[in-house]
Amino acid sequence: MRQNPTETLRRVLPKVREALLVASVEMQLTAAVSFLTILQEESVSVHSYAHSFLQVILLHLEHRDAGVSNAWLETLLSVIEVLPKETLRHEILNPLVSRAQLSQTVQSRLVSCKILGKLTNKFDVHTIKREILPLVKSLCQDVEYEVRSCMCRQLENIAQGIGTELTKSVVLPELIELSRDEGSSVRLAAFETLVNLLDLFDTDDRSQTILPLVKSFCEKSFKADESILISLSFHLGKLCHGLYGTFTPDQHLRFLEFYKKLCTLGLQQENGHIENQIPPQILEQEKKYTSVRKNCAYNFPAMIVFVDPKNFHMELYSTFFCLCHDPEAPVRYTIAICFYEVSKLLNSGVYLIHKELLALLQDESLEVLDALIDHLPEILELMSTGGESSVQENKLSSLPDLIPALTAAEQRAAASLKWRTHEKLLQKYACLPHVISSDQIYFRFLQRMFSIMLTNNVLPVQKAASRTLCIFLRYNRKQEQRHEVIQKLIEQLGQGKSYWNRLRFLDTCEFIIEIFSKSFFCRYFFLPAIELTHDPVANVRMKLCYLLPKVKSTLKIPADKHLLQQLEMCVRKLLCQEKDKDVLAIVKKTVLELDRMEMSLDAFQKKFYEKDLLDQEKEREEILLFEMEQLEKEKQQNDGRPPSDKIFEKKRRDTKTPTQNLPKSIPVSVPGPSSSIPSASKEIKKSKLIRSQSFNNQAFHAKYGNLEKCASKSSTVAYTSSVSGLAKTSVLSLTDDSFRTRSASSVPTSFSPTPLPSTSRGTANTTDAKSVGSKDPQPRKATLKSRKSNP
């Protein structure tokens, strides 16, 4: 049909039609799918399709095999969507009158029900009232409960097609009668259809007709089959929402008590029997009860709206506690999925469910943990602010068990074989600078990230730990801690004996480029990164080659001209000395890409405007982070108290100054060999402290999603002309694997450019195996250099 539709219809289709008369089940199923594909691909016009294929489809609708009959029916229902009205009337609707008669088979009448539900939306109201509704009424009164149930489920589609007035006069009476049917499946179908049609009925119909039916259905549900309870528990939230305005206080209370009863259904029958000693019918019943409680957990946010969040503690907290501690994991899994919605609804009352958060974080089932951490950053943000953005105190301080619960969750995920859950959890931990203190992160989480990077065997997990560690470093508030982390990254990864660690160092460099400013990368990681061009393992050199364009993009001319020269020298050495053919091919490709790159200048360029603006904002935050630390130290020394990170945490929420309100210019002394900040008055120090606190608020209260999308457009356009000179400050010298700390009153000094230090790795070992880790005879020691400051 794709290649030659005309000849296929003339010569092939007649053979297919003959073959289908005696075809096997597999061939029938394949033909039904093939006919549907021809329709979806529009291989022929609708007119040609109806002329050639429609009769074949109708012929096999009543195949003796139910699977084949359903396959052809699905094809026909899709064909009905595109056929014109006249074709539908003559080819489908008119023959349907005879198909729906009691003299026809049950299978034929079931097919007629589904076709009627589809045809309703294709005709006008007058045609539906005259030709379709009589058939609908007839099938609703069919002697077989299967047909009545099937037709009842199609009444929703029919009601949507005939409008509100006909629904009230024709459909509603049929539903009322079917809701009293002797067949439980018919009553269930009527109940579900009523719930789905609640929006079409007015208040009088809801209060006088539907509410009594629903009330009677709920009262009889415990005496009926458990399958009715399963459906009722699933639709209860939608039902309570649709009938909300019609309940009297007594009815409101009854429905709430009914929901609470369903939430604990089956738990009262718990006993100490071993599972293999319980009769099979009891086990089956317990599975149904578990499904009921699972549906109740699914509807819990709707029930909070039903009782009003203000009444949560009195009316629903005990139920929520039971669901979070349910003995069955599927119930806890469902309530974990709903936990974020519950937190949003409670708003300022979110502190009420702190303990349940801890319980789910420490749940024995990893599926429950996996469901909870999908929205963990948003949940922790609500917990930390108490649901109100204007709150001034970090309320997580009243939740001392949060950090042990988070670390226990990570260790449990790490010990399992479900590395995707572990990876997701590490990614979500990137939100922690927003909710807990810098010291807590440093001592409880940051070292763990290092351990995962060095010891874990799963690459995605290592990369997740690396990126989260970079975010922790980005918002770390103590200079000594930042320097210690940087030194560890360089010594244990960049200069590590294992080639695998050196590969992870390059991954970390990529994250550093994404998250930090260009000047930060050039100051600390540029030289250690390009030094790996001399690595003895080909895979490391190859990965570095792929990274070189991003490395070059961090340079600014003319300030970084000396670093550009070092980069060009390393690339020339690779071109001249590389012996591995795969690495050499990538080097040649990379050289072409590097040559095509345009260098960023110190001044703003129109084509790089957005990127430069974002980079300057990152650099501004890094500088303000240093200034804030210095000013806080001075303040603590003047007050005679030791620095306390808890005070920092309180102050960072004291001011909710948005980014646009930060000062547009910051006085910074020109860095030099002995530059220092002159003594200032108390007013100047106070203004700097306010500015620092303002940045602190901005940095730690940035949305978590912004961390995940560091390359997105910056929203702080107000800084375009104010911070162009800040890129040359806040630089610390690192020499001979040690860090020189600053005095409280001195501005960081700059590094003078020096040639790349020699390493113990020569270029004679470039023919080593690509995928086998090599160990260096002794760890390399590199001297960290900085970009040259250009006042």
N, C-alpha and C positions, 0 to 999 in steps of 0.2 A: 504493500500500500504506500510506503514512503517513496519507492522508486518508480512505480508504474501503476497508479491507482486504477486507471481505466481498464487495462488488461487484467488486472487482478479481480476487479468486480465482474468482468465478463467471463473469465476462464477459471479462476481459482475459487471464488466464493461458492459457485454451484457445487463443486466437489466437497468443499468444507461443509455445506449444508447437508449433503447426503451422508457424509462421514459422521456428523453429529447425531444422526438418528440411531446409530448403533455404537456410539463412542463410549469409552470407559469414563469413570468418574474423573480421572486425572485430565483426560482430554477435554471434558466438559468444563472443568474449572479453568483450564488454560485458555479455552475459547472465550469464556466470559471475560477474563482479564484482557485478552487481546482485543475484543470488541470495544471494551471500555477505553483502552489505550488509543485506539484509532479515533474514537470520539474526542478524547482530551487533546490529542495532537492535531486535530482538525485536518486530517489527511484528505477528507472529502467535505463537500458542502453538507449542511444540515439536511437539505432536501434529499440529496443522494444517499446520505446515511439512513434516513428514515425509510427510503424506498428499498434499500438493499439489506439492511441489518435488522430493522425493527421487528419484522415478522419472525425472524429466527430467534430473537430474544424472547418474544411473547410465547413462542412455541414450547420453549424449555423451562418456562416459569414453574410449571407443576411437575418437575422431575421427581421421581420417587425418592431420590437421595436428598435429604434436607440441606446438606452442604452445597450441593449443586444448585438447588432451587434458590437458596439465599444468594449465591454468587450471581446468578442471572438477574435476581431481583435488584441487587445493588447496581448492576449495570443499567437496568431499566430506570431506576430512580434518578440516576445521573443523566440519562437521555431525556427524561421528562423536563429537566431544567432548561434545555435548549430547544425543544420542539415547539413549533408554533401552535396556537390555540386550535386551529382547525384540525391539524393532524392529531392532536391530543384527544379532541372530541370524537373523531371518527375511528381512530385506531385503538384508543385506550379506554375512554370514558364509556362509550356505548357498549363495548363488549363486557365492561365491568358489571353492568346490571345483571347479566346472566351468571357471571362468576360469583357474585355475592349471594346467590340464592341458597336456601337450605339444602336443596337437592345436590349442590356441589360438595366436593370433598372439604374437609377441614383445612387442608393445606391451601386449597384455592381460596377459601374465605379469609384465611390469614393474610395471604398475598393481597387480596382486595382491600383489607384494612390499611395496609401500609401504603398502597397506591393512592387511596383516598386521601390520606394525610398529606401526601405530596402534591396532589392535584389541586388542593384548596387554594393555594397561593397563585395558581395560574389562571383562575377564572374570576369573573366579576361576582358580586354578592348575589345578584339576581339568579345567575346560573347555578351558583352553589346552593341557594335556597330551594330551587326547583328540582335540580338533578342529583346533587350530592348529599344533602342533608337527609332525605328519605332513606338512602342506602346506609348512612351513618346510624340512624335510629334503628334500622333493622338489624344491623350487626351488633349494636349495643344490647339487643334483646336476644341474641343468638343462644341456642340451647347449649352450646359448648362454652365452658368457662374460659378456655384458652382464647377463643375468638372475642368474647366480651372483654377480657383483659387487654388484648392487643388493640382493639378498637378504642378502649378507654385511654390508652397511652397516646393515641393519635388525636384525641380531642384537644390537646394543647395546640397543635399545629392548626387544627380547624378553627379554634377560637381566635387565633391570631389573624386568620384570613377573613373572618366574617364580621369582626368588630364587636364592640361592647354590647350593643342592644341585642343582637341575635345570640350572643354568648349567654346573656342573662336569661333569655326566653327559651333557648333550645339546649345549650350545652349544660348549664347549671342544673336543670332538672334531671338530666341524664346522669350527671355526676352524683347527685344526691341519691338517686336510685341505686347506682352501682356501688356507692359507699356502704349500702346495706346488703350487698350481695352475699350469698351463702359461701361463695368461694373466697378464701383468704387472699389469693393473688389478685382477684378483681378488686376487693376492698383496698388492698395496698396500692394498686394502680390508680384508683380513684383518689385516694389520699394524696399521693405524690402529684397528681395532676392538679388537684385543688391548690396545693401549696405553690405550684409554679404559676398558677393563674391568679394569685391574690391581687396583683396590681390592677387587674381588669375590673375588679368588683369595687363598688363604693362602700362607704362605711356601714350603711344599713344592711347590705348583703353580708358583710363580714360579721357584724354583730348578731344578726338575727338568724342567719342560715349557716354560715361556715363555722363560726365559733362553736355552736352546739355540736356540730358533726365532729370537729377536731377534739373537743372535750370527751365525747363518747368514745372516739377512736383510742384516745390515750388511756381511758379507764379500762377498756377491754383488752389493751395490748398485752398486759402481763399474763392474761389467761390464754392468749393466742400463741401462735408459733413465734419462736425467737426471731425469725427472719423479719417479722413485722416490727419488732423492737429495733432491729438494726436499721431499717429504713426510717423509722420514727426518730431515732437518735440522730441520724444524719441530717434530717430536714428540720430539726427542732429549732435551730438558730434562725433559719429563714422564716419559719412559722411565727416565732415570737416577734421577729422584726416586722413582718407583714401585718400582724394583728395587734401591734403595740397600742394603738390608740383606742382599741375597743375593749380592753380588759378593765374590769372593775378591780379594786384593790384585792378583793378576795380571790378572784380568778388569777390575778398577777401572782399572788402568793402560791396558789395551787400549782401553776405551771413551773414556778421556781423550785418548789419542793419535788415535783415530778422529775425535773432535770437533775437535782441532787441525788435522787434515788437511783437514776440511771447511771450516774457517775460512780456509784459504789456497787452496782449490780454484780453479783457473783462473789464479791469479796467476803460477804458474811458467811459463805459456805466453805471458806478455806478451812482445811483440816490438815492433820499431819501425815496423811497417807502418801506413800511413795507413788510416783506417777504411773509406773507400770502395774500398780495394783488397782488403779481406778478403772472402772468399767468404761468401755469405748463410748457409750452414749453419754456418760458424764463428761468425758474429755471433749466430745463434740459440743456439748452445751457450754462448757467453759470457754471454748474458742469463740462461740457466738457472743457470750457475755463480754469477752475481751474486745470484740468488734464494736459492741455497744459503747463501752468506755472509751475506746479510741475515737469514735464519732463524737462523743461528748467533749473530749479534749479538742477536737477540731472546731467545735462550736463555742468554745469557751470565750473568745473575744466578743462574739455576738451576745452572749449572756451577760457580759460586763456592761455592755450598752443597755441591755434589757433592765438591769437593776440599778444603773447609774454608777459610774466609777466612784462616786463619793461613798456609796454603800458597800464597796467591795469588801472591806475588812469584816464587816458585820455579816454580810450575806454569803460571800463566795470564797473567802480566804481558806476556810477549812476544806472546801471542795478542791481548790487549786492545790493545796498541800497534798491531798490524797492522790490527785492525778500525777503530781511530780514524783510521788513515792509509790506509784502503782507497781505491783509485782511483775507486770508484763511489760517488756521493753517496747512493743509497738505503741502502747499508751504513752509512755514517757517520751518516746520519739516524736509523737504528734504534738504533745504539749511543748516540747523543746522548739518545734517549728513555729508554734504560736507565741513563744515567749516575747519576741520583739513587739508583736502587736499588743500583747497584754501590757507591756511596759509603756508603750505610747499612750494607751488608753488611761492608764493610772496617772500619768503625768507626775504631779508633785507627790503622789502617794506611791511612787515606784519603790521607795525604801521598804515597803511592806513585803516585797518578794525577794529581798537580798538573799535570805537563807535558801530559797528555792533555786536561785541562780547557782549558789555554791553546790547544792546537792546535784544539780544536773551537770555541772562541770566535773564533778567527781563520780558521775554515774559509771557503773561497771560496764555498760554497753557503749562501745565506740560509736555505734550508729546514733545514739542519743547525743553524744558529744559533737559528732559531725553535723547534726541538724542544728544544734545550738550555735555553733561558731559561724554559721553563715551570716548572722547579723550581730556577732559579738562586739564589733567596734561601736555600733549604734546603741546596743544595750548598755555597754560600759559608759558611753557618753551620757545616756539618760541617768544612769546610776550616779555618775559623778556630779551632775548638775541638779539632780533631784527633779528632772523633767522641766526645769525652768531655766531659760537662758540667762535670766537676770540674777540668779543666785550667786552669792559671793563666796560661799564656803565650799570647799571640796568635801562632798558628803561621803566619798569613799573612805575617808578617815574613820568613819564609823563602821567600816566593814574590814576588820583586820585580817580575816581569813581569806580574803580574795587572792592575795599573792600566793599563799600555799596551794590554793585550789587551782590557780592557773599553772603553776609549776608542776603540780601532780598530774594535771590533764596532759601537759606536754610530755612528761615522762611516760605516761601510760600509752600515749599515741606512738612514742618512739619505740617502746618495747613490743609493739604489735607489728604485724606484717602489712598493715594498711597505711602505706606511706603517703597516699593521697590525703588522708585525714591529717597526718602529721604535717605535710606541706601546707595545707590550708590553714592549720592552726598557727604555724609560724608566720604566714603572711598576715593573718589577722592581728598578731601580736605587735605589728607595726603601729597600732593605734595606742599603745601603752603610754608614750610620752604625753598623750592628751589627758590621761586620767590618773597616773601615779607619778611619784617624784623621780627626779633624775637619779638620786642615790639608790632608790629601790630598784630601778631598772639596772643600774650598773652592777650591783652586788647580787641580784637574784636572776637576772635574765641575760645580760650582755655576755657574761662569761660562759653561759650555757650556749649561746649562739656560736661562740668560738669553738667550743667543744664539738658541736654538731658539724661545723665546717671541717674540722680536722679528723673526725672519727666516723661520721656517718657514711654509709656506702651507697646511698641513693642520691643521684645527681640533682633532681628537682628539689629534694629536701635541703641539700647543701646550698643551692642557689637561693631558696627562700630564706634560709638562715642568714646568708650573706647580705641580702637586701634589707632584711629587718635590722641586722646589726648596723648597717650604714645609716638607717633612719634613727636608731638609738644614738649613734655617734653625732648625727646632725643636730639633735636636740639635747645632747649632754651639756650640763651647765658648769662643769668644773674643768678647768684647763688641764690640770694634771691627769685627770682621767682620760680626757680626749687624747692627750699625747701618749699615754700608755697604750690605748687602743690602736692608735696609728702605728706605734712602734711594733706592737705584736703582729699587726697585719703584714708589715714589711718583713720582719724577721722570721715569723713562723710560716707565713704563706709565700711571700715574694722571694725570700731567700731560703725557703724550706728545702730539705733534702729530697722529699718526694716530689716527683714531677706533677702528681695529682694536686698537691697543695699549690704549686705554682700556677697551674691552670685555674684553680679557684681564686687565686690572687687577681688574675686577669678578669674573671667574672666580677670580682669586687670593684676593680677599677672602673668597669663599665657602669656599675651602680653608682659609684662615686661621681662619675661624670654626669649622670642623670639627676642626682639628688642635690649635689653641692654646687657651688659656684665654680667657674673656670679657674679662678685664682687659687682656690683651695686645692684643686687637683694638681695644678702646676706646682704649688708650694710643697706638697708632700708626696705625691704619687707619680709625677711625670717621669723623673729620673729612674726610680725603681722599676717602672713599667718598661721603659725602652731598653733598660739594661738586659731584659730577657731576650733581646735579639741575639745574645751570645749563649743562650741556653743550649745545653748539649742534647736535649730531646727535641726531635723535629716537631712533635705535636704542639709543644709550647711555643716554638717560634711561629708555627702556622697560625695558632690562635692569636698571637700578638699581631701578626700581619693583618688579620681581619679587624683588629681593634685600632690599628694605626690611624685610619681616617677620623675616628672619634677623638683620638688623642690629639691629632693636629687641630681639630676644631676648638680645642680649649685654649689655643694660643692667641694672643693679641699682639699685633704689630704696632709700634716698634718695641714695646716693653719686653716682649718675649722673644726677641730676635735671637738671643743666645740659645734658648731652648729649641728654636726652630733649626738652628745650625746643628745642634746635637742630634735632633731627629733625622735630619738629612744625612748626617754622617753615618748613623746606624743603618739607614736604608741603603746607602752606597756600599757599606760593608756586606750587607746581606746579598746585594746583587753580585758583588765580586767574589765572595767567599762561600756562598751557600752551595752545598753539594747534593742535597736532597732535591730530587726533581719536582716532587709535589710542592714543597715549600717554595722552591724557586719560581714555579708557575704562578703561585699566589702572590709572591713578592712582585713579579712583573705586573700582574693585574692591579695590585695595590698602588704601585708607583704611578700608573696611569691615572688612577682615581685621585691620588694625592696631588698630582699636577693640575688636575681640573678644579680642585677645590680653591675657593676664594677665601683669603684670610680675613678675619675680623680685625678691625682697627680699634684703637682705644676709644675713638669717638663713635657716636651712633651712626649707623648706616641704614639707609631706608630699607634695603632688602633684608637686613638682619634685625629690624627694629624690635619685633616681638621677642625674639630670642635674647637679644641684648638687654631688653628691659627686664625679662625674667631673671637673667643672670645677675644683673645689678641688684635686683631685689634680694636674691639669695645671698649675695655678698654683703649687702647691707645688714641682713639679719645676722650673719656670722660675726660681723664687726660689733653689732649691738649686743650680741651674746657675750662677747669678751668684755665690753664696757660695763655691762650689767654686773658681771662677776666682780670686776674691780671696784665698782661703786658700792656693791653690797658688802664687800670685804672692808672697805673704808668705813662704811656706816657701822658695821659690827665692831670694828676696832675703836671707833669713837664712842660707842655706847658701852664698851667694855664687856661685850658678850661675845662668845664664840659663834661663828657662822652656823646657822641651822637651816637645813634644807626645808624643814617644815615651814619656817617663816617664808621662804621663797615660794612654797606651794600656795600659801595663803595669799601672798601678795600678787601672784600671777593671776588670780581671779578677782582682785580688788577693782580692776579697771577693765572694762569691756571696750577699749578703744579700737575701732576698726583700722585696717591698714591705711585707709585714706587719710586718717587724722594724725598720722605720725609726722613729726617735724620734717620740713622739706630740705633742710640743710643741717649738717652736723659738723661742728667745728672739730677738726682733727689736726693735730700737729704734724708737721712734715717729718716722716721717719728718717732717721739717720743713725750714725753709730752711737750717739749718746743722747738722742732726743728723748725728752721727757715731758710729761704734762705739767705745766706750770700750776702753782698753787692757785686755787680759785675760791671764790667766796662760797658761803653756804647756799646762797640762792642758786648759783650755777650748778653746784653739785645736786641740789634738790631737783632742778629741772632735768638734769641728766638721769637721775634716778627715776623720775616719772617717765621719761622717754624709754628707759630700759624696761620698766615694768610694762609699759605699753607694748613694746616688742614682745616681751615675755608672754603677755596675754595673747598676742597675735600668733606667735609661733606655736604655742601649745594648744590653742583653741582653733587652729585651722582644721577644716574638715578632713576626716581621714581619707576621703576620696581624693582630695588634692594631693596627698602624699603619693597615692597610687598613680596620679597623672601629673607628674612633675613637669612634663613637657607641654601641658595645657596652657592656654592663654592666661597671662597674668591679669588680675583684676585691679591692679594698683597702678593705674596710668599716671597718677599724680607725682610719681618719682622720676619722671623722665629727665628732668633737668637738675636734679639735686644731688645725685650720688655718684656722678661720674668720676669723682676723685677719690672715692672710698676704696677702690680696688687695690690701692697701693699700701693699705694699712693693715694693722692687726696681723702681723707676720711674726712667727716665732722661729728662732734658729734651732735646728736639730743637727748636731754634729757628733760623729763617733758613737753612734747608737745611744746617745744620751740626750736628754732635753734640758735646756737651760730655762729655769722658771723666771717669770717676770716679777719685778717688785710691784707693790700695790700702786705705785705712783708713776710707773714708766710705761711708755707706749712700746709695743713690740718692735724689735729691730728687724731689718730686712736682711736677706741673704745676698751675698755677692755671687755672681755667676762663676762657676768653676767647671772645668771639664768633667765628663762622666768618670767616676772612679773606676779603676781597673778591678776586675773580679778574677776569682780563681777558676772561672769557667772559660776555657779557651774555645776557639772555633774549630779545633781539630777533631772534635767529637761529633760533628754534624751528621755523620752517617749512622748514628745510633738508631735503634728501633724506634718507631713512632709511638707505639702503644705500650711500651714496657717502661715502667718507672725507673729512673736512674737516681742514685744517691750520690751527692757530691762528697768528695773526700772531707771537706769541712764546710760549715755554713759560710755563705758569703756575707761580708760586712760592707754595707753601702753607706755612704754619707748622704743624708737627706739635704737637698739644697732647695732653695726657694727661688721664686721669680725675683728678678731684680726690681727693687722698688724704684719707681720713677715719679718723683714728687710732681 
